[in-house]
Amino acid sequence: MNIQNIAIIGGGPAGFMAAVAAAENSSGKININILEKNIPLKTILYTGNGRCNLSNKIYDYKELASNYPRGEKFLYSAFSRFGVKETLDWFYRHGVETYVQEDNRVFPTTDKASTVRDMFIEKAENLSINILSHTSTKKIFKKEDKFIVQMENFTKEYDKVIIATGGSSRDLQNSGYELAKSFGHTVKELKPSLTALRIKENFAEIAGVSVKNAEVSTFFNEFWIASSQAPRNDGRLITKFKGDFVFTHKGVSGPVIFKTSAYCAYLDYSKNNPLLLKINFLPEIDREFLEKELLEEFNSNPHKSLGNILKKYLPKSLIDALLEESSLDTDKKASQITKEDRKKILKILTETELTVVSPETEGEIVTAGGISLKEINPKTMESKLVSGLYFCGEVMDIDGLTGGFNLQACWSTAYIAGMSI
């Protein structure tokens, strides 16, 4: 019986899942080489702050797919066949027990990403999968029905190839994107996603101060430029999300900011044409009720300072910084508060404006963009342009929100690719 030779380019989460799935489900003899230019599964050690947030407990495949700014409908097929339940069952069968946090994020019970890495390395060795580390793939071309894969030190012939090199908007040399393009595939423009955001305002003195359950609305005016004489309007509403965030030395970060950045990844915002964030720090309190409550607070505490009254709603350091930004004295007595002051205070609590000038690309978590999904069969992950060529994971134009969604897309697409070959 002929042995089928398979090359998997990329030894990250997707590459290993595809390799194990292929080896365990092969009906004939199969020889699998994982070609990794760095250290196999190194990247997984950083996921979930070292704990490996490997999924999110959403069993409905359409609801699960709604957490992907790019790739939602493409993922329906993969998630309906190998979704969260199937993934968690698969990990359990392979020796990785998991637990679910209150926010639905799934972690190994050890709280160590190394548990997942070690399992994959052990399974690969048990299944006689060849792991070639520090092996950079330079070129792939097809000769008749075989793929010729050229590496730095040798060339080998394969029957099928899976490209699972992951995503990066910075490292394009010898990448899966370039390999795909050599076969005629289209690569959608790469942008950093799930990033912190840099703002024009200076809140460096409160870096580290966190805010819980704020409502963040994002506006953008595509046609406004800084030199325009006309006053800037808010522009169109892009997103509105509730969640937590934290002030940094250069701007804002945290879950709701990452989510915002993902949906704004392809907006051409800059210092000259920034995004506008409007922050409602108290979305659960009706605005009219808040206005009356503030008036009562001021009338009942005429000798109390403004900062001390408002710390009921937000951390004192944050209140002081917001008041300073709005030219209000935090030590001003309640009895001295004017009607105009009250309007400003209400705006601070419910409509603080932050001017976003750029994503914080150094903190890029995932990459938006990648190989066009129009050129990939969602049922098999095989190229529509080249038979025998497959893709899985973040090298495709798929990116999810924080919370285990990006790894779930890796597991699902890689399992389907492995089964398909």
C-alpha beads as a LAMMPS data file, in Angstrom:
LAMMPS data file: protein, C-alpha beads

421 atoms
420 bonds

1 atom types
1 bond types

-500.0 500.0 xlo xhi
-500.0 500.0 ylo yhi
-500.0 500.0 zlo zhi

Masses

1 110.0

Atoms # bond

1 1 1 0.000 0.000 0.000
2 1 1 1.292 3.452 -0.907
3 1 1 2.146 5.760 1.964
4 1 1 0.539 9.192 1.787
5 1 1 3.018 11.937 2.689
6 1 1 1.563 15.014 4.352
7 1 1 3.353 18.305 5.102
8 1 1 1.899 20.606 7.723
9 1 1 3.511 24.020 7.521
10 1 1 3.385 25.541 10.998
11 1 1 3.740 23.860 14.378
12 1 1 1.290 25.917 16.378
13 1 1 -2.114 24.913 17.837
14 1 1 -3.776 24.538 14.426
15 1 1 -0.900 22.585 12.924
16 1 1 -0.773 20.057 15.760
17 1 1 -4.551 19.604 15.895
18 1 1 -4.614 18.961 12.133
19 1 1 -1.744 16.476 12.422
20 1 1 -3.272 14.489 15.280
21 1 1 -6.734 14.474 13.660
22 1 1 -5.267 13.222 10.376
23 1 1 -3.127 10.537 12.010
24 1 1 -5.892 9.208 14.270
25 1 1 -8.484 9.013 11.500
26 1 1 -6.429 7.804 8.562
27 1 1 -7.741 4.658 6.897
28 1 1 -4.388 3.979 5.205
29 1 1 -0.698 4.446 5.851
30 1 1 0.203 8.066 6.406
31 1 1 3.435 9.928 7.045
32 1 1 3.048 13.399 8.573
33 1 1 5.758 16.023 8.901
34 1 1 5.139 19.183 10.921
35 1 1 7.509 21.881 9.643
36 1 1 7.952 24.653 12.237
37 1 1 10.410 27.499 11.676
38 1 1 10.731 28.217 15.411
39 1 1 9.919 26.149 18.519
40 1 1 6.799 23.937 18.192
41 1 1 3.771 25.182 20.170
42 1 1 5.745 28.072 21.657
43 1 1 2.897 30.511 20.995
44 1 1 0.332 28.521 22.965
45 1 1 2.312 29.105 26.170
46 1 1 1.321 32.789 26.095
47 1 1 -2.403 32.271 25.562
48 1 1 -4.790 33.144 28.382
49 1 1 -1.938 34.764 30.322
50 1 1 -0.183 31.424 30.438
51 1 1 -3.321 29.499 31.417
52 1 1 -4.498 28.680 27.855
53 1 1 -8.045 29.952 27.386
54 1 1 -8.777 27.126 24.968
55 1 1 -12.476 27.777 24.265
56 1 1 -15.704 29.484 25.324
57 1 1 -18.735 27.520 26.489
58 1 1 -21.188 28.454 23.750
59 1 1 -22.699 25.308 22.283
60 1 1 -24.950 26.873 19.632
61 1 1 -22.776 27.102 16.527
62 1 1 -24.402 30.259 15.155
63 1 1 -24.137 32.069 18.480
64 1 1 -20.522 30.926 18.713
65 1 1 -19.775 32.191 15.191
66 1 1 -21.259 35.618 16.007
67 1 1 -18.085 36.314 18.025
68 1 1 -15.950 36.546 14.878
69 1 1 -15.735 39.982 13.200
70 1 1 -14.249 38.184 10.180
71 1 1 -15.266 34.631 9.224
72 1 1 -18.659 34.288 10.933
73 1 1 -20.626 32.505 8.199
74 1 1 -17.612 30.607 6.886
75 1 1 -17.287 28.949 10.310
76 1 1 -20.879 27.646 10.421
77 1 1 -19.930 24.347 8.778
78 1 1 -16.864 23.686 10.951
79 1 1 -18.615 24.671 14.192
80 1 1 -21.714 22.590 13.401
81 1 1 -19.494 19.509 13.015
82 1 1 -16.720 20.169 15.522
83 1 1 -17.914 22.874 17.887
84 1 1 -17.271 23.585 21.553
85 1 1 -18.807 20.346 22.898
86 1 1 -16.859 18.183 20.461
87 1 1 -13.678 20.138 21.224
88 1 1 -13.976 19.739 24.996
89 1 1 -14.795 16.040 24.586
90 1 1 -11.738 15.666 22.345
91 1 1 -9.451 17.284 24.924
92 1 1 -10.936 15.137 27.700
93 1 1 -10.306 11.953 25.687
94 1 1 -6.739 13.099 25.150
95 1 1 -6.036 13.673 28.829
96 1 1 -6.761 17.382 29.266
97 1 1 -9.554 18.056 31.737
98 1 1 -11.135 21.499 31.666
99 1 1 -13.291 23.817 33.749
100 1 1 -15.523 26.789 32.901
101 1 1 -15.222 30.200 34.552
102 1 1 -18.251 32.375 35.335
103 1 1 -17.618 34.334 32.121
104 1 1 -17.857 31.087 30.048
105 1 1 -14.138 30.946 29.301
106 1 1 -12.694 27.426 29.340
107 1 1 -9.291 26.520 30.815
108 1 1 -7.410 23.301 31.603
109 1 1 -7.904 22.348 35.256
110 1 1 -4.161 22.751 35.780
111 1 1 -4.386 26.419 34.714
112 1 1 -1.222 25.810 32.703
113 1 1 -0.868 26.237 28.951
114 1 1 2.040 23.788 29.139
115 1 1 -0.523 21.031 29.870
116 1 1 -2.002 21.495 26.388
117 1 1 1.398 21.774 24.751
118 1 1 2.718 18.641 26.435
119 1 1 -0.372 16.656 25.445
120 1 1 0.039 17.568 21.764
121 1 1 3.770 16.788 21.769
122 1 1 3.139 13.406 23.431
123 1 1 0.286 12.498 21.051
124 1 1 2.362 13.475 18.036
125 1 1 5.226 11.269 19.186
126 1 1 2.880 8.354 19.942
127 1 1 1.370 8.658 16.467
128 1 1 4.831 8.784 14.825
129 1 1 4.244 12.335 13.569
130 1 1 7.595 13.872 12.655
131 1 1 8.143 17.259 14.317
132 1 1 10.825 19.250 12.502
133 1 1 11.588 22.359 14.551
134 1 1 13.653 25.314 13.292
135 1 1 12.718 24.243 9.767
136 1 1 11.724 27.186 7.614
137 1 1 9.691 26.495 4.464
138 1 1 11.043 28.631 1.633
139 1 1 8.916 27.608 -1.322
140 1 1 6.168 25.199 -2.380
141 1 1 5.184 24.351 -5.938
142 1 1 3.164 21.597 -7.532
143 1 1 4.636 19.169 -10.045
144 1 1 1.913 17.052 -11.617
145 1 1 0.015 15.679 -8.586
146 1 1 2.833 16.152 -6.041
147 1 1 3.861 19.138 -3.922
148 1 1 7.560 19.988 -3.862
149 1 1 8.392 21.654 -0.549
150 1 1 11.704 23.459 -0.399
151 1 1 13.167 24.063 3.063
152 1 1 16.453 25.707 4.017
153 1 1 18.515 22.523 3.965
154 1 1 16.505 20.011 1.957
155 1 1 13.609 19.470 -0.448
156 1 1 10.899 16.842 -0.047
157 1 1 7.917 15.635 -2.055
158 1 1 4.436 15.457 -0.485
159 1 1 1.000 14.331 -1.587
160 1 1 -0.894 16.986 0.369
161 1 1 -0.042 20.170 2.241
162 1 1 -1.773 22.006 5.094
163 1 1 -0.730 25.599 5.718
164 1 1 -1.218 26.406 9.415
165 1 1 1.295 29.184 10.009
166 1 1 -0.909 31.448 12.114
167 1 1 -1.294 35.194 11.695
168 1 1 0.941 38.218 12.020
169 1 1 0.602 41.679 10.506
170 1 1 4.354 42.215 10.934
171 1 1 6.206 39.004 10.016
172 1 1 5.515 38.402 6.329
173 1 1 8.810 36.873 5.183
174 1 1 8.573 33.116 4.504
175 1 1 5.027 33.247 5.855
176 1 1 1.996 31.165 5.014
177 1 1 0.585 34.229 3.276
178 1 1 3.441 34.271 0.769
179 1 1 3.181 30.525 0.219
180 1 1 -0.550 30.866 -0.478
181 1 1 0.024 33.789 -2.840
182 1 1 2.490 31.699 -4.827
183 1 1 -0.462 29.412 -5.683
184 1 1 -2.618 32.352 -6.761
185 1 1 -4.489 32.886 -3.504
186 1 1 -5.627 36.341 -2.449
187 1 1 -4.492 37.644 0.935
188 1 1 -6.771 40.253 2.457
189 1 1 -4.913 43.228 3.932
190 1 1 -3.472 42.390 7.351
191 1 1 -4.344 44.577 10.320
192 1 1 -3.713 44.247 14.061
193 1 1 -6.827 43.269 16.008
194 1 1 -7.664 42.939 19.704
195 1 1 -5.287 45.761 20.589
196 1 1 -5.147 48.486 23.180
197 1 1 -5.931 51.967 21.819
198 1 1 -3.795 55.100 21.999
199 1 1 -5.634 58.301 22.872
200 1 1 -4.806 61.999 22.523
201 1 1 -5.820 62.796 26.096
202 1 1 -3.195 62.270 28.800
203 1 1 -4.353 59.997 31.617
204 1 1 -0.883 58.568 32.333
205 1 1 -1.162 59.515 36.014
206 1 1 -4.020 57.029 36.476
207 1 1 -2.447 54.189 34.454
208 1 1 -3.670 50.935 35.974
209 1 1 -7.023 52.287 37.147
210 1 1 -9.762 49.932 35.958
211 1 1 -13.417 50.580 35.164
212 1 1 -16.150 47.943 35.449
213 1 1 -19.133 47.525 33.113
214 1 1 -18.887 50.798 31.216
215 1 1 -20.718 51.393 27.949
216 1 1 -18.295 52.356 25.188
217 1 1 -19.720 53.853 21.981
218 1 1 -17.421 54.396 19.004
219 1 1 -17.956 57.033 16.330
220 1 1 -16.010 57.743 13.138
221 1 1 -16.312 60.361 10.422
222 1 1 -14.584 59.068 7.291
223 1 1 -14.635 62.441 5.547
224 1 1 -13.481 64.735 8.333
225 1 1 -9.908 66.068 8.295
226 1 1 -8.082 68.033 10.955
227 1 1 -7.606 71.072 8.718
228 1 1 -11.344 71.387 8.134
229 1 1 -12.817 74.688 9.270
230 1 1 -16.170 73.077 9.992
231 1 1 -16.699 71.772 13.559
232 1 1 -16.274 68.031 13.840
233 1 1 -19.454 66.063 14.345
234 1 1 -19.483 62.693 16.031
235 1 1 -19.621 60.780 12.752
236 1 1 -21.457 57.496 12.389
237 1 1 -21.873 55.039 15.229
238 1 1 -19.539 52.080 14.621
239 1 1 -19.907 50.005 17.798
240 1 1 -21.545 50.088 21.219
241 1 1 -20.374 47.545 23.788
242 1 1 -20.495 47.129 27.561
243 1 1 -17.542 45.805 29.492
244 1 1 -14.443 46.444 31.553
245 1 1 -11.403 48.472 30.605
246 1 1 -8.270 49.952 32.129
247 1 1 -6.366 53.189 31.602
248 1 1 -2.755 52.770 30.426
249 1 1 0.167 55.168 30.073
250 1 1 -0.758 55.792 26.446
251 1 1 -4.483 55.136 26.300
252 1 1 -6.994 52.426 27.187
253 1 1 -6.970 48.627 27.176
254 1 1 -8.999 45.666 28.428
255 1 1 -11.849 43.457 27.176
256 1 1 -14.297 46.083 25.887
257 1 1 -11.448 47.991 24.211
258 1 1 -10.136 44.845 22.511
259 1 1 -13.637 44.157 21.207
260 1 1 -13.930 47.726 19.945
261 1 1 -10.532 47.541 18.223
262 1 1 -11.525 44.330 16.423
263 1 1 -14.553 45.936 14.795
264 1 1 -12.552 49.065 13.943
265 1 1 -9.540 47.220 12.503
266 1 1 -10.191 48.372 8.927
267 1 1 -11.173 51.955 9.694
268 1 1 -8.546 54.425 8.494
269 1 1 -8.312 56.404 11.717
270 1 1 -5.296 58.478 12.696
271 1 1 -4.154 61.572 14.576
272 1 1 -5.669 63.711 11.817
273 1 1 -8.923 61.775 11.703
274 1 1 -9.387 59.982 15.023
275 1 1 -11.999 57.640 16.394
276 1 1 -14.228 59.128 19.052
277 1 1 -15.047 56.994 22.094
278 1 1 -17.933 58.073 24.304
279 1 1 -17.786 56.432 27.724
280 1 1 -20.862 56.037 29.889
281 1 1 -19.396 55.004 33.242
282 1 1 -22.862 54.394 34.728
283 1 1 -24.953 52.705 32.003
284 1 1 -27.261 51.032 34.532
285 1 1 -28.441 54.374 35.958
286 1 1 -31.059 56.351 34.070
287 1 1 -29.658 59.748 33.058
288 1 1 -32.590 61.758 34.448
289 1 1 -32.461 59.833 37.725
290 1 1 -28.708 60.462 37.947
291 1 1 -29.222 64.172 37.352
292 1 1 -31.749 64.381 40.214
293 1 1 -29.575 62.260 42.495
294 1 1 -26.554 64.504 41.918
295 1 1 -28.617 67.626 42.714
296 1 1 -29.784 66.018 45.968
297 1 1 -26.197 65.060 46.845
298 1 1 -24.986 68.628 46.298
299 1 1 -27.883 70.148 48.289
300 1 1 -27.457 67.677 51.170
301 1 1 -23.682 68.107 51.419
302 1 1 -22.966 71.806 50.773
303 1 1 -19.545 71.737 52.482
304 1 1 -18.344 68.507 50.885
305 1 1 -15.881 68.704 47.983
306 1 1 -16.940 67.736 44.474
307 1 1 -14.326 64.956 44.281
308 1 1 -15.488 63.364 47.525
309 1 1 -19.132 63.400 46.434
310 1 1 -18.386 61.815 43.053
311 1 1 -16.159 59.045 44.440
312 1 1 -19.446 57.315 45.255
313 1 1 -19.631 56.510 41.542
314 1 1 -16.015 56.015 40.422
315 1 1 -12.523 55.619 41.936
316 1 1 -11.326 58.934 43.428
317 1 1 -8.183 59.029 41.281
318 1 1 -10.279 58.601 38.138
319 1 1 -12.758 61.280 39.245
320 1 1 -9.924 63.716 39.902
321 1 1 -8.380 63.065 36.470
322 1 1 -11.728 63.416 34.659
323 1 1 -12.548 66.647 36.504
324 1 1 -9.134 68.073 35.655
325 1 1 -9.597 67.165 31.975
326 1 1 -12.894 69.111 32.045
327 1 1 -11.356 72.078 33.918
328 1 1 -13.364 71.462 37.085
329 1 1 -11.782 71.813 40.525
330 1 1 -12.052 68.567 42.495
331 1 1 -11.886 70.574 45.764
332 1 1 -14.764 72.866 44.829
333 1 1 -17.506 72.814 47.489
334 1 1 -20.924 71.460 46.573
335 1 1 -22.540 74.787 47.497
336 1 1 -20.447 76.458 44.766
337 1 1 -21.511 74.102 41.977
338 1 1 -23.311 75.989 39.198
339 1 1 -25.888 74.741 36.736
340 1 1 -23.179 74.706 34.030
341 1 1 -20.939 72.692 36.348
342 1 1 -23.710 70.129 36.812
343 1 1 -24.041 69.733 33.042
344 1 1 -20.306 69.129 32.787
345 1 1 -20.382 66.602 35.634
346 1 1 -23.267 64.703 34.057
347 1 1 -21.370 64.630 30.768
348 1 1 -18.233 63.334 32.549
349 1 1 -20.159 60.448 34.110
350 1 1 -22.188 59.484 31.045
351 1 1 -20.397 60.857 27.953
352 1 1 -16.686 61.242 28.592
353 1 1 -15.011 61.595 25.207
354 1 1 -11.689 59.965 24.364
355 1 1 -9.896 60.653 21.085
356 1 1 -8.306 57.514 19.609
357 1 1 -5.359 58.219 17.325
358 1 1 -4.058 54.681 16.647
359 1 1 -4.126 51.034 17.710
360 1 1 -1.382 49.966 20.100
361 1 1 0.180 47.557 17.602
362 1 1 2.908 46.391 19.979
363 1 1 0.200 44.634 21.955
364 1 1 -1.401 42.913 18.959
365 1 1 -3.108 39.709 20.057
366 1 1 -4.491 38.474 16.749
367 1 1 -4.385 39.502 13.115
368 1 1 -7.349 40.597 11.037
369 1 1 -7.048 39.624 7.387
370 1 1 -5.405 36.638 5.741
371 1 1 -6.143 34.167 2.972
372 1 1 -9.474 34.940 1.332
373 1 1 -12.266 32.681 2.545
374 1 1 -13.886 32.848 -0.896
375 1 1 -11.040 30.641 -2.119
376 1 1 -11.398 27.950 0.583
377 1 1 -14.029 25.207 0.867
378 1 1 -15.602 25.672 4.342
379 1 1 -16.593 21.989 4.516
380 1 1 -13.061 20.641 3.991
381 1 1 -10.652 23.622 4.362
382 1 1 -9.253 22.673 0.951
383 1 1 -8.191 25.321 -1.521
384 1 1 -10.669 25.926 -4.324
385 1 1 -7.720 26.810 -6.552
386 1 1 -5.289 23.950 -5.875
387 1 1 -6.393 20.406 -5.068
388 1 1 -4.546 18.859 -2.143
389 1 1 -3.729 22.217 -0.536
390 1 1 -5.488 22.989 2.764
391 1 1 -5.576 25.820 5.282
392 1 1 -6.514 26.098 8.944
393 1 1 -6.278 28.546 11.819
394 1 1 -5.471 32.219 11.795
395 1 1 -3.598 32.247 8.481
396 1 1 -7.093 32.461 6.981
397 1 1 -9.153 35.668 7.064
398 1 1 -10.700 34.710 10.407
399 1 1 -10.349 36.459 13.741
400 1 1 -12.405 36.227 16.908
401 1 1 -12.943 38.274 20.028
402 1 1 -11.161 37.611 23.316
403 1 1 -12.425 34.754 25.434
404 1 1 -11.110 31.594 23.774
405 1 1 -12.683 32.226 20.377
406 1 1 -9.457 32.356 18.361
407 1 1 -8.220 29.041 19.722
408 1 1 -11.659 27.507 19.132
409 1 1 -11.436 28.525 15.460
410 1 1 -7.989 26.876 15.357
411 1 1 -9.274 23.610 16.829
412 1 1 -12.359 23.451 14.600
413 1 1 -10.788 24.381 11.256
414 1 1 -7.707 22.248 11.937
415 1 1 -9.742 19.190 12.914
416 1 1 -11.791 19.525 9.714
417 1 1 -8.619 19.947 7.624
418 1 1 -6.998 16.914 9.281
419 1 1 -10.100 14.781 8.748
420 1 1 -10.400 15.938 5.137
421 1 1 -6.937 14.785 4.064

Bonds

1 1 1 2
2 1 2 3
3 1 3 4
4 1 4 5
5 1 5 6
6 1 6 7
7 1 7 8
8 1 8 9
9 1 9 10
10 1 10 11
11 1 11 12
12 1 12 13
13 1 13 14
14 1 14 15
15 1 15 16
16 1 16 17
17 1 17 18
18 1 18 19
19 1 19 20
20 1 20 21
21 1 21 22
22 1 22 23
23 1 23 24
24 1 24 25
25 1 25 26
26 1 26 27
27 1 27 28
28 1 28 29
29 1 29 30
30 1 30 31
31 1 31 32
32 1 32 33
33 1 33 34
34 1 34 35
35 1 35 36
36 1 36 37
37 1 37 38
38 1 38 39
39 1 39 40
40 1 40 41
41 1 41 42
42 1 42 43
43 1 43 44
44 1 44 45
45 1 45 46
46 1 46 47
47 1 47 48
48 1 48 49
49 1 49 50
50 1 50 51
51 1 51 52
52 1 52 53
53 1 53 54
54 1 54 55
55 1 55 56
56 1 56 57
57 1 57 58
58 1 58 59
59 1 59 60
60 1 60 61
61 1 61 62
62 1 62 63
63 1 63 64
64 1 64 65
65 1 65 66
66 1 66 67
67 1 67 68
68 1 68 69
69 1 69 70
70 1 70 71
71 1 71 72
72 1 72 73
73 1 73 74
74 1 74 75
75 1 75 76
76 1 76 77
77 1 77 78
78 1 78 79
79 1 79 80
80 1 80 81
81 1 81 82
82 1 82 83
83 1 83 84
84 1 84 85
85 1 85 86
86 1 86 87
87 1 87 88
88 1 88 89
89 1 89 90
90 1 90 91
91 1 91 92
92 1 92 93
93 1 93 94
94 1 94 95
95 1 95 96
96 1 96 97
97 1 97 98
98 1 98 99
99 1 99 100
100 1 100 101
101 1 101 102
102 1 102 103
103 1 103 104
104 1 104 105
105 1 105 106
106 1 106 107
107 1 107 108
108 1 108 109
109 1 109 110
110 1 110 111
111 1 111 112
112 1 112 113
113 1 113 114
114 1 114 115
115 1 115 116
116 1 116 117
117 1 117 118
118 1 118 119
119 1 119 120
120 1 120 121
121 1 121 122
122 1 122 123
123 1 123 124
124 1 124 125
125 1 125 126
126 1 126 127
127 1 127 128
128 1 128 129
129 1 129 130
130 1 130 131
131 1 131 132
132 1 132 133
133 1 133 134
134 1 134 135
135 1 135 136
136 1 136 137
137 1 137 138
138 1 138 139
139 1 139 140
140 1 140 141
141 1 141 142
142 1 142 143
143 1 143 144
144 1 144 145
145 1 145 146
146 1 146 147
147 1 147 148
148 1 148 149
149 1 149 150
150 1 150 151
151 1 151 152
152 1 152 153
153 1 153 154
154 1 154 155
155 1 155 156
156 1 156 157
157 1 157 158
158 1 158 159
159 1 159 160
160 1 160 161
161 1 161 162
162 1 162 163
163 1 163 164
164 1 164 165
165 1 165 166
166 1 166 167
167 1 167 168
168 1 168 169
169 1 169 170
170 1 170 171
171 1 171 172
172 1 172 173
173 1 173 174
174 1 174 175
175 1 175 176
176 1 176 177
177 1 177 178
178 1 178 179
179 1 179 180
180 1 180 181
181 1 181 182
182 1 182 183
183 1 183 184
184 1 184 185
185 1 185 186
186 1 186 187
187 1 187 188
188 1 188 189
189 1 189 190
190 1 190 191
191 1 191 192
192 1 192 193
193 1 193 194
194 1 194 195
195 1 195 196
196 1 196 197
197 1 197 198
198 1 198 199
199 1 199 200
200 1 200 201
201 1 201 202
202 1 202 203
203 1 203 204
204 1 204 205
205 1 205 206
206 1 206 207
207 1 207 208
208 1 208 209
209 1 209 210
210 1 210 211
211 1 211 212
212 1 212 213
213 1 213 214
214 1 214 215
215 1 215 216
216 1 216 217
217 1 217 218
218 1 218 219
219 1 219 220
220 1 220 221
221 1 221 222
222 1 222 223
223 1 223 224
224 1 224 225
225 1 225 226
226 1 226 227
227 1 227 228
228 1 228 229
229 1 229 230
230 1 230 231
231 1 231 232
232 1 232 233
233 1 233 234
234 1 234 235
235 1 235 236
236 1 236 237
237 1 237 238
238 1 238 239
239 1 239 240
240 1 240 241
241 1 241 242
242 1 242 243
243 1 243 244
244 1 244 245
245 1 245 246
246 1 246 247
247 1 247 248
248 1 248 249
249 1 249 250
250 1 250 251
251 1 251 252
252 1 252 253
253 1 253 254
254 1 254 255
255 1 255 256
256 1 256 257
257 1 257 258
258 1 258 259
259 1 259 260
260 1 260 261
261 1 261 262
262 1 262 263
263 1 263 264
264 1 264 265
265 1 265 266
266 1 266 267
267 1 267 268
268 1 268 269
269 1 269 270
270 1 270 271
271 1 271 272
272 1 272 273
273 1 273 274
274 1 274 275
275 1 275 276
276 1 276 277
277 1 277 278
278 1 278 279
279 1 279 280
280 1 280 281
281 1 281 282
282 1 282 283
283 1 283 284
284 1 284 285
285 1 285 286
286 1 286 287
287 1 287 288
288 1 288 289
289 1 289 290
290 1 290 291
291 1 291 292
292 1 292 293
293 1 293 294
294 1 294 295
295 1 295 296
296 1 296 297
297 1 297 298
298 1 298 299
299 1 299 300
300 1 300 301
301 1 301 302
302 1 302 303
303 1 303 304
304 1 304 305
305 1 305 306
306 1 306 307
307 1 307 308
308 1 308 309
309 1 309 310
310 1 310 311
311 1 311 312
312 1 312 313
313 1 313 314
314 1 314 315
315 1 315 316
316 1 316 317
317 1 317 318
318 1 318 319
319 1 319 320
320 1 320 321
321 1 321 322
322 1 322 323
323 1 323 324
324 1 324 325
325 1 325 326
326 1 326 327
327 1 327 328
328 1 328 329
329 1 329 330
330 1 330 331
331 1 331 332
332 1 332 333
333 1 333 334
334 1 334 335
335 1 335 336
336 1 336 337
337 1 337 338
338 1 338 339
339 1 339 340
340 1 340 341
341 1 341 342
342 1 342 343
343 1 343 344
344 1 344 345
345 1 345 346
346 1 346 347
347 1 347 348
348 1 348 349
349 1 349 350
350 1 350 351
351 1 351 352
352 1 352 353
353 1 353 354
354 1 354 355
355 1 355 356
356 1 356 357
357 1 357 358
358 1 358 359
359 1 359 360
360 1 360 361
361 1 361 362
362 1 362 363
363 1 363 364
364 1 364 365
365 1 365 366
366 1 366 367
367 1 367 368
368 1 368 369
369 1 369 370
370 1 370 371
371 1 371 372
372 1 372 373
373 1 373 374
374 1 374 375
375 1 375 376
376 1 376 377
377 1 377 378
378 1 378 379
379 1 379 380
380 1 380 381
381 1 381 382
382 1 382 383
383 1 383 384
384 1 384 385
385 1 385 386
386 1 386 387
387 1 387 388
388 1 388 389
389 1 389 390
390 1 390 391
391 1 391 392
392 1 392 393
393 1 393 394
394 1 394 395
395 1 395 396
396 1 396 397
397 1 397 398
398 1 398 399
399 1 399 400
400 1 400 401
401 1 401 402
402 1 402 403
403 1 403 404
404 1 404 405
405 1 405 406
406 1 406 407
407 1 407 408
408 1 408 409
409 1 409 410
410 1 410 411
411 1 411 412
412 1 412 413
413 1 413 414
414 1 414 415
415 1 415 416
416 1 416 417
417 1 417 418
418 1 418 419
419 1 419 420
420 1 420 421
